[in-house]
Amino acid sequence: MNFNIKRQLKRTSIATNTMLVALCFVAVSCTKAELDEKERGLVAKQELADRFDKLFYEGFENPDETEKKLREFELNDLVSNDKNLLTDQDIRVDKSMIEMTIRLRRIQNTLETELNKGTIFDGFIQKNRVLLNCKSVLQELPYRARKGKKYEYLETKVADIERLINETLTKKERSLGPIPNELLGKQWKWKIDFDPYQFNSADLYSDIFKKLKDFSFDFHFNNDNTITAKRFFLAPVIMEGSESFDAAGDWTPALMGDKKIECYAYNHKLFFYVPMIDNADFNTGRGNVAHAWYYEYDYKVEGNELILTMNRVGLYTMVNQFITTKNDAEMEYSYDAAFKSFTLSSNSL
């Protein structure tokens, strides 16, 4: 009997060992299969990343061809009947990055042509539109994408475009020549008596606004297309679609920083560019972010008087741009007559 028991135990042990070996084999096989599947997934994802990288850098060199390739890539590899890889956030970001390079290149391709259209006023206004467009390229990306080599590449391209803008406008400015002699050597002054008007436009002539602004000009022209000002009146722009004025604060020499008001003459017009530094205090809510004013006046000199008639005014606040022209209904019906034309008197320097 003892012999039979030993034989039975031996058989049980062998069966158990066999079962354990089989289970180990199954486990190893499953693990290997899972690893193979993960590896295939990683390889496939890396292949997609490599293709995205290639298209990204091609986008700025050949935007039209890259756009075509991206579309084919999307239809053939990213989206099909049984899959939609665009649900993956990383893939969506990669696709957006390529679209951004295409957009920036197309902006650059038409840049010089667009900047050279019209007057110097038009050039500055177009400059701001382009910069708003370029910077929105960077801001449209999710925060997680605003780092790394690709993002730095986009930043360098935006910087290149801004540098090209400035070079193009500098050439345009130089082509206009110096300030006419009839404007030089005189201190030009104007001051409005606004008491008769203060009840007609409460938003513009309220007590707060009266304390904020000094309604006067007091400046002289320089030979280097700048003006030296003690006072420079910032005639307001009308916000689009409303009758409200926006004067974005007062002008003072301190708000110019180390910059000067630039001035250019062409076709009986004077263009003034007034850049203002950032003096915003977010704790008190006072001051303004960096902004710039653009004025285009028709002008004529009669004896010791300089008559400036409003043609166009623009305000660029780094996130928005507003323009009012003499052809706008708002200018005709809402813009105060006192700001449509100024007659400055002069004294010799």
C-alpha positions as CSV (number, residue, x, y, z in Angstrom):
1,M,0.0,0.0,0.0
2,N,2.8,2.4,0.8
3,F,4.3,1.7,-2.6
4,N,1.0,2.6,-4.3
5,I,0.8,5.9,-2.3
6,K,4.3,6.8,-3.3
7,R,3.5,6.1,-7.0
8,Q,0.4,8.2,-6.8
9,L,2.2,11.1,-5.2
10,K,4.9,11.0,-7.9
11,R,2.3,11.0,-10.6
12,T,0.6,14.0,-9.0
13,S,3.9,15.9,-8.7
14,I,4.7,15.3,-12.4
15,A,1.3,16.5,-13.5
16,T,1.6,19.6,-11.3
17,N,5.0,20.5,-12.7
18,T,3.7,19.9,-16.2
19,M,0.8,22.2,-15.6
20,L,3.1,24.9,-14.1
21,V,5.4,24.7,-17.2
22,A,2.4,25.1,-19.5
23,L,1.1,28.0,-17.5
24,C,4.5,29.7,-17.6
25,F,4.6,29.1,-21.4
26,V,1.2,30.7,-21.8
27,A,2.2,33.6,-19.6
28,V,5.4,34.2,-21.5
29,S,3.6,34.0,-24.8
30,C,1.0,36.5,-23.7
31,T,3.6,38.9,-22.3
32,K,5.6,38.6,-25.5
33,A,2.5,39.2,-27.6
34,E,1.6,42.3,-25.5
35,L,5.2,43.6,-25.8
36,D,5.2,43.0,-29.6
37,E,1.9,45.0,-29.8
38,K,3.3,47.8,-27.7
39,E,6.4,47.9,-29.7
40,R,4.5,48.0,-33.0
41,G,2.4,50.9,-31.5
42,L,5.5,52.8,-30.5
43,V,7.2,52.2,-33.9
44,A,4.0,53.4,-35.7
45,K,3.8,56.5,-33.5
46,Q,7.5,57.3,-34.1
47,E,6.9,56.9,-37.9
48,L,4.0,59.4,-37.6
49,A,6.2,61.8,-35.6
50,D,9.0,61.6,-38.2
51,R,6.5,62.4,-41.0
52,F,5.1,65.3,-39.0
53,D,8.6,66.7,-38.3
54,K,9.4,66.5,-42.0
55,L,6.3,68.3,-43.0
56,F,6.8,70.9,-40.3
57,Y,10.1,72.1,-41.6
58,E,9.0,71.8,-45.3
59,G,6.0,74.0,-44.5
60,F,8.0,77.2,-44.4
61,E,10.0,76.3,-47.5
62,N,7.1,75.2,-49.8
63,P,3.7,75.9,-48.2
64,D,1.5,74.9,-51.1
65,E,3.1,71.5,-51.6
66,T,3.2,70.9,-47.9
67,E,-0.5,71.7,-47.5
68,K,-1.2,69.2,-50.3
69,K,0.9,66.5,-48.6
70,L,-0.6,67.2,-45.2
71,R,-4.1,66.8,-46.6
72,E,-3.2,63.4,-48.2
73,F,-1.5,62.3,-45.0
74,E,-4.6,63.1,-43.1
75,L,-7.0,61.3,-45.4
76,N,-4.7,58.2,-46.0
77,D,-3.0,57.7,-42.7
78,L,-4.7,59.6,-39.9
79,V,-8.4,59.1,-40.6
80,S,-10.1,56.0,-42.1
81,N,-13.2,53.9,-41.7
82,D,-11.9,52.2,-38.6
83,K,-9.7,54.8,-37.0
84,N,-9.4,58.5,-36.3
85,L,-5.9,59.4,-35.0
86,L,-6.8,63.1,-34.8
87,T,-8.5,62.2,-31.5
88,D,-5.0,62.0,-30.1
89,Q,-4.0,65.4,-28.6
90,D,-0.3,65.0,-29.6
91,I,-1.2,64.3,-33.2
92,R,-3.6,67.3,-33.3
93,V,-0.8,69.6,-32.0
94,D,1.7,68.2,-34.6
95,K,-0.9,68.9,-37.3
96,S,-1.5,72.5,-36.0
97,M,2.2,73.2,-35.9
98,I,2.5,72.3,-39.7
99,E,-0.5,74.6,-40.4
100,M,1.3,77.4,-38.5
101,T,4.5,77.2,-40.6
102,I,2.4,77.2,-43.8
103,R,0.5,80.3,-42.6
104,L,3.6,82.2,-41.6
105,R,5.3,81.5,-44.9
106,R,2.3,82.8,-46.8
107,I,2.3,85.9,-44.7
108,Q,6.0,86.5,-45.5
109,N,5.5,85.8,-49.2
110,T,3.1,88.8,-49.6
111,L,4.6,91.0,-47.0
112,E,6.6,93.5,-49.0
113,T,3.9,93.9,-51.6
114,E,1.2,94.6,-48.9
115,L,3.5,97.0,-47.0
116,N,4.3,99.1,-50.1
117,K,0.6,99.6,-51.0
118,G,-0.7,103.1,-50.3
119,T,0.9,105.7,-48.0
120,I,3.1,105.3,-45.0
121,F,-0.1,105.4,-42.9
122,D,-1.3,102.3,-44.8
123,G,2.1,100.7,-44.3
124,F,2.0,101.1,-40.5
125,I,-1.6,99.9,-40.3
126,Q,-0.7,96.8,-42.4
127,K,2.3,96.2,-40.2
128,N,0.1,96.0,-37.2
129,R,-2.3,93.6,-38.9
130,V,0.5,91.3,-39.9
131,L,2.0,91.3,-36.4
132,L,-1.4,90.6,-34.9
133,N,-1.8,87.7,-37.3
134,C,1.7,86.4,-36.6
135,K,1.5,86.6,-32.9
136,S,-1.9,84.9,-32.9
137,V,-0.2,81.9,-34.6
138,L,1.8,81.5,-31.4
139,Q,-1.2,82.2,-29.1
140,E,-3.5,79.7,-30.8
141,L,-1.3,76.8,-29.8
142,P,-2.2,75.0,-26.5
143,Y,0.1,75.9,-23.6
144,R,1.6,72.4,-23.7
145,A,2.9,73.1,-27.2
146,R,4.5,76.5,-26.3
147,K,7.9,75.0,-25.7
148,G,10.6,72.9,-27.4
149,K,12.4,73.2,-30.7
150,K,9.4,73.5,-32.9
151,Y,7.9,76.4,-30.9
152,E,11.3,78.1,-30.8
153,Y,11.4,77.7,-34.6
154,L,8.1,79.4,-35.0
155,E,9.2,82.2,-32.7
156,T,12.3,82.8,-34.9
157,K,10.1,83.0,-38.0
158,V,7.8,85.6,-36.4
159,A,10.9,87.6,-35.4
160,D,12.2,87.3,-39.0
161,I,8.9,88.6,-40.3
162,E,8.9,91.5,-37.8
163,R,12.5,92.4,-38.9
164,L,11.5,92.3,-42.5
165,I,8.5,94.6,-41.8
166,N,10.7,97.2,-40.1
167,E,13.3,97.1,-42.9
168,T,10.6,97.6,-45.5
169,L,9.0,100.5,-43.7
170,T,12.3,102.1,-43.1
171,K,12.9,102.1,-46.9
172,K,9.5,103.6,-47.4
173,E,10.1,106.3,-44.9
174,R,13.5,107.3,-46.5
175,S,11.8,107.6,-49.8
176,L,9.6,110.4,-48.5
177,G,12.4,112.8,-47.9
178,P,12.7,115.5,-45.2
179,I,10.2,117.8,-43.6
180,P,9.3,120.7,-45.9
181,N,11.2,123.9,-45.1
182,E,7.9,125.9,-44.6
183,L,7.3,123.9,-41.4
184,L,10.8,124.2,-39.9
185,G,12.1,126.8,-37.5
186,K,8.8,127.5,-35.9
187,Q,7.0,126.5,-32.7
188,W,3.5,125.5,-33.6
189,K,0.7,125.9,-31.0
190,W,-3.0,125.2,-30.6
191,K,-5.3,125.1,-27.7
192,I,-9.0,124.5,-27.6
193,D,-11.5,126.3,-25.5
194,F,-13.7,123.3,-24.8
195,D,-16.1,124.9,-22.3
196,P,-18.7,125.6,-25.0
197,Y,-18.6,121.9,-26.1
198,Q,-18.6,120.1,-22.7
199,F,-22.3,119.5,-22.5
200,N,-22.5,118.0,-26.0
201,S,-20.3,115.0,-25.5
202,A,-20.4,114.0,-21.9
203,D,-18.2,110.9,-22.3
204,L,-15.4,113.0,-23.8
205,Y,-15.7,116.1,-21.6
206,S,-16.6,114.6,-18.2
207,D,-14.7,115.9,-15.2
208,I,-12.4,112.8,-15.2
209,F,-11.6,113.2,-18.8
210,K,-11.0,117.0,-18.5
211,K,-8.4,116.3,-15.8
212,L,-6.8,113.6,-17.8
213,K,-6.2,115.4,-21.1
214,D,-4.7,118.7,-22.1
215,F,-6.3,119.7,-25.4
216,S,-3.4,121.4,-26.9
217,F,-0.4,121.2,-29.4
218,D,2.9,122.8,-28.7
219,F,5.8,121.4,-30.8
220,H,8.3,122.1,-33.5
221,F,9.5,120.0,-36.5
222,N,13.1,118.6,-36.8
223,N,15.2,117.9,-39.8
224,D,15.3,114.2,-39.0
225,N,11.6,113.6,-39.5
226,T,10.8,113.9,-35.8
227,I,9.1,116.5,-33.7
228,T,10.0,117.9,-30.3
229,A,6.8,118.4,-28.3
230,K,5.9,120.0,-25.1
231,R,2.3,119.0,-25.7
232,F,0.8,116.8,-28.4
233,F,-3.0,116.3,-28.5
234,L,-4.1,112.7,-29.1
235,A,-7.3,113.2,-31.2
236,P,-9.5,110.2,-30.3
237,V,-10.4,107.3,-32.5
238,I,-14.0,106.1,-32.6
239,M,-14.5,102.5,-31.6
240,E,-16.0,100.5,-34.5
241,G,-19.7,100.1,-34.4
242,S,-20.3,102.6,-31.7
243,E,-20.2,106.3,-31.0
244,S,-17.9,106.1,-28.0
245,F,-14.4,107.7,-28.1
246,D,-11.2,106.1,-27.0
247,A,-8.3,108.4,-26.2
248,A,-6.2,105.7,-24.4
249,G,-5.0,108.2,-21.9
250,D,-3.1,111.5,-22.2
251,W,0.2,112.3,-23.9
252,T,3.2,113.3,-21.9
253,P,6.9,113.3,-22.8
254,A,7.5,110.7,-20.1
255,L,5.2,108.2,-21.9
256,M,7.4,108.3,-25.0
257,G,10.3,106.7,-23.2
258,D,13.4,107.1,-25.3
259,K,11.4,107.4,-28.5
260,K,10.3,110.4,-30.5
261,I,7.2,111.3,-32.5
262,E,7.9,110.7,-36.1
263,C,6.5,112.8,-38.9
264,Y,6.5,112.4,-42.7
265,A,5.1,114.7,-45.4
266,Y,3.6,113.5,-48.8
267,N,1.0,114.7,-51.2
268,H,0.0,117.7,-49.0
269,K,-0.4,115.3,-46.0
270,L,1.4,115.0,-42.7
271,F,1.7,111.6,-41.0
272,F,2.5,111.4,-37.3
273,Y,3.5,108.2,-35.5
274,V,3.3,108.4,-31.7
275,P,4.6,105.3,-29.9
276,M,3.7,105.1,-26.2
277,I,5.5,102.9,-23.6
278,D,3.8,100.5,-21.2
279,N,2.9,102.2,-18.0
280,A,0.1,99.9,-16.8
281,D,-0.1,99.3,-13.1
282,F,-2.3,96.2,-12.7
283,N,-2.5,96.7,-8.9
284,T,-4.2,100.1,-9.2
285,G,-5.7,99.7,-12.7
286,R,-4.1,102.9,-13.9
287,G,-2.0,103.5,-17.0
288,N,-2.0,101.7,-20.3
289,V,-0.2,98.9,-22.0
290,A,2.1,99.8,-24.8
291,H,0.2,101.3,-27.7
292,A,0.7,103.6,-30.7
293,W,-1.2,106.4,-32.4
294,Y,-1.2,107.1,-36.2
295,Y,-2.5,110.3,-37.6
296,E,-2.8,111.4,-41.2
297,Y,-3.7,115.0,-41.7
298,D,-4.2,117.1,-44.8
299,Y,-2.2,120.2,-44.3
300,K,-1.6,123.7,-45.7
301,V,0.4,126.6,-44.5
302,E,-1.1,130.1,-44.6
303,G,1.3,132.7,-43.3
304,N,2.0,131.9,-39.7
305,E,-0.7,129.3,-39.5
306,L,-0.7,125.5,-40.1
307,I,-4.1,124.0,-40.8
308,L,-4.4,120.3,-40.1
309,T,-7.6,118.6,-41.3
310,M,-8.3,115.1,-40.1
311,N,-8.0,112.4,-42.8
312,R,-7.4,109.2,-40.8
313,V,-6.6,108.2,-37.2
314,G,-5.5,104.8,-35.9
315,L,-4.9,103.3,-32.5
316,Y,-2.9,100.1,-32.0
317,T,-3.0,98.6,-28.5
318,M,-1.0,95.4,-29.2
319,V,-4.1,93.2,-29.1
320,N,-6.5,95.4,-31.2
321,Q,-6.4,98.0,-33.9
322,F,-9.0,100.7,-34.5
323,I,-9.2,103.1,-37.4
324,T,-11.4,106.1,-38.1
325,T,-11.4,107.9,-41.5
326,K,-13.0,111.0,-42.8
327,N,-15.2,108.8,-45.0
328,D,-16.7,106.9,-42.1
329,A,-20.2,107.8,-41.0
330,E,-19.0,107.9,-37.4
331,M,-16.5,110.6,-38.4
332,E,-19.2,112.6,-40.1
333,Y,-21.9,112.4,-37.5
334,S,-20.2,111.5,-34.2
335,Y,-16.7,113.1,-34.4
336,D,-16.7,116.5,-32.8
337,A,-16.1,119.3,-35.3
338,A,-13.4,120.7,-32.9
339,F,-11.3,117.7,-33.6
340,K,-11.8,117.5,-37.4
341,S,-9.5,120.5,-38.1
342,F,-6.9,122.4,-36.1
343,T,-5.4,125.8,-36.9
344,L,-2.0,126.1,-35.3
345,S,-0.2,129.4,-34.9
346,S,3.5,129.8,-34.9
347,N,6.4,131.7,-33.4
348,S,9.9,131.6,-34.7
349,L,12.4,129.5,-32.8
